[in-house]
């Protein structure tokens, strides 16, 4: 009986870990409404120098911390936010991003190339250092993105791009409600402390806050972006199972925890918020549980 009770307690975690080793295609097929474009299968990667660069780009994308460790300062990898190796519609797929650049970005207030966009991912989401333009890491990621977008029309806003936009919440996103959603639907994989999970010496579920997560400059630091991603894709393999309100609430909860400083820090939290986080959907500079987020001190 004791053994049976132990097995029952372990069952949810076993199911969670099973999602790591099951083929991604088993739970990550693009929804029919967003299936207007499908990237080529991995088996179609060509032989020769270009194919080798594409495969390197895929390896960097799926295993960023081990394939490009010199540029990464977190326990995240690109495929945490761009699921199924950047293939999945509704999870910011690479094929839809590739055909949208160069483009003007309000974040940088200038026209950016795709390579510059990748640099920003390393700087903010990876909490690391931007690889130099023309570096092997960026060229490989560009090659992989270009190959995934084979046949997609340049300049088109493809269905499945980014994360599906959520309607405004019926009630303002709430930390207390979000904490309950997190405990019920997220903590099993990401840990009650949001620090993620490791197995066999490797990160299997990423940290959502804390020193090894994305920094305050990352797109996921916006409750709008986090809620849209969560609604469409989380819990892993069960995207769409949370209500819109639950997604808004748990996004507010996750983004109300401390994380590495915004690399654009302007000398004070107030000044940095005014310059880069002047939005009701950014918790940077807001006071939560007696602590000003982004400020030094107890967290």
N, C-alpha and C positions, 0 to 999 in steps of 0.2 A: 504493500500500500504506500509506504514511504517513497519507494522508487517511482511508483505511478504518479504521485503528487509532484515529484521533482520533474518528471518528464512533461507533465501538463504545464508547469511553470516555464519550462524551456521552450515549449512549442511555439509561442509567438515570436521569440527571437530567432528560432530556427527558420521559421517562415520568412522572416525579414531578411536573414542572411541568404536564404535561397534565391532571393531576387537578384543577388549579386552574380551568382554562378549560372543562373538560367540564361539562355540566349536572350539578348535584349529584344530581339524581334518578337519574342513570345508575349511581351506586354507593351511594346512601344510602336506598334504599327500606326501610321498617321490616320486620324479619323477621316472617314469618307468625305466629309464636307470640306476638308482641307487637302484633298489628295489630287489637286490639279497638276502638281509637278512632283515627280519622284526621282531622286538622285540615282545614278547608276549603281549596280551592286558591286560589292568589294571585289568580286571575281573579275570585274571588267577593268580593274586597274592594269594599265599596260606594263609590259616589260621594259627594261632599259632605264636610262638615267632619269627620265621624267617620272616613270612609275615608282622608282626608288624614292624620289623626293616626295611623291604623294604619300607613300607608305610612311615615310618619316614624319610628315605632317600629321597623319592620323595618329601615330604613336605619341607625338607631342600633345595632341589634342586630348587623347584618352588618358595619358599618364604624364601630365605636365610636370609634376614635381620630380619625377625620376628622369624624364627625357630632356628637360630643360631646367635643371635645378638652380643654375646660376641666376635665373631670372624670377624665381618663385620664392615668396616669403610667407606662404600660407600652406594649409593642408588641403587646399582645393585643387581641382583640375578643371580644364575647360568644359569637359563633358558633364560636370555637375549641373551647370545651368543650361547647357546646350545638349540635351539628352540624345542618347543613341549615336554618339560620335558626331553630333551636329547634323543629324539626318531628320530628326523628328519634327514634323509640322506642329506649330504651337509651342515649341520650345526653343525659339530663336535659332532656327536652322541656318547652317552656314551657306547653303545654296541660295537662300533668299537674301542673305546679307551681301553676298558677293556681287550680285547684279545691281545692288542699290548704291554702290560706291563708284566714284567719289560723290560726296554729298555734304551739304551744310549741316553742322551739328550745333545745337544751341549750347551744349555742354562746353565746347571749345570755342564757340563763337567764330568758327571759320570752316571752310570747306576742307574735309579730311579725306585722305585716301583710305583704302581698306587696310593697308599696312599700318597706318597711323591709328586706325581703330583698334587693331590688334595690340599695338603698343599700350593703348589705354587699358585694355583688359589685363595685361601683365601688371601695370602700375597700380590699378585699383582692385580688381577682383582677385588677382593673385597676391596683392600686397607686396609686389616685388619691384623689379627694375625693368624698364622697357628695353627689349632687345634693339640694337641699332638697326636702322633701315638698311636693307640689303643683307642682313645677317642670315645665316643658314636656317635659324629657327623661324624667322619671319617668312623667308622664301618657301620653306617647307609647308608652313601653315597656309600661305597663299596658294601654293600648288594644290594642296588638298581641297581647299575651298573652291578653287577654279574647277577642279575635276568633279566635285559634287554637283556643281551648277551646270554641268555639261548639258546643253540643249535648252537651258532656261533663257528667256528673253532678257537682254540687258536693259536695265532701267525700269523694268516692270515691278510693280508692287505685288509680289506673288502671294496667293492665299497661303496661310500658314506662317507668314513672316512674323518674327518677334513672338510676343505672347498675346493671346486673345484679350482684348480690352474688356475690363469688367465694368458694369454699370456702377454708378455711385452707390455706396452702401445705404441701406435704409436707415441705419443708425451709425453714428460716428464710430470708427474703429476703436475698440476698447481693450486695454491691457488685461484687465481681469478676465474678460470672456476669452481673450486670446490665450491666456495661460491655461485655461481649462481645455481648449482645443489642442494646444500643444501637448499637454499631458496625455490626452486620449489618443491622439493621432500621429504625433511626431517624435515624442521622447523615446519610444522603443528603438528607433533607428538612430536618432541624433543625440540621444542622451538627455537626461533630465536637466543637465547643466549646459546643454547646447554645444558641448565640446566634440560631438561626433563619436564615432565608434572605430576601433581598430581590431584587426584580427590577423594573426600571423605576422605581426610587425608592419602591417600596411593599413592605411586609412581606407575603410570600406564605406563609411557614411561621413560626409563632411561636417565640420563644425559650422554652426550658424551664427555664433558670436564668440567673443573671446580673442586672445592674441593670435590664434592660428586661423582666423576666419578672414573674410574680405574686409577691407578698411572702409572708413566713412565716405570715401569718394566713389565707391562702387555703385553701379546701378541698382543692385539689390538693397542698397541702403535706403531706397525710396519705397515707401509703403505701397505706392501704386504699382511699381514693378514687381515687388515681392508678392503682392496679393494676386496679380495676374498669373505669375508663374506657378504659385501654389495651387490656385484654382484649377489650372489646366493640367498640372503634372504631378501633384502630390496628394496623398502619399504615393510613393513610387509604385507604378503599376496600377494605381487606382485614381488617376487624374479625373477630376469632375465629380468626385464623390463628396467633397465638402460643399456646403452651400456658399453662395457669394459672401454672405455676412461672416461665416466662419473663416473664409480665406482672408477677408479684410482684417478681422480681429487677430488672427494668429500672425499675420504679417506685421501688424502693429506691435505685438508682443515680441516677436523676434527682433525687430528693428529698434526696440526700446532697451537693448542691452549694449554694453560697452564693447568696443572693437578697436583695432588699430586706427591711429590718427589719419585724417585726410592728408595726403602728401602735399596738398595745396594750402596747408595751414598758414593763415595770414598773421600770426602773432598772438591772436586771442580767439577764444571760442566764439565770442559774440561777433567779431569781425569776420571770421571764417563763415559763420552761419549767414550773415548778411550778404556775403559775396557769393557763396556757393550753395547754400542750403535754405534759401528764403522760400520755404514752401510748407504748407500745413502737413504735408506728407513726409517731411524729413524730421526725424527725432533728434538730429544733431543739435546740441546746444539747449535742448529741453531738459527739464528736471524730472527725473524718474526715481522714486524711492530715495529722495534726498540727495541725489547725485546729478550734477550737470553732465549730460552725455558729451563726451569729447574732451572733458576737462581732466587734468591729472588728479589723482587722489583715489580714495576707496572706490571700488567698482563692484 
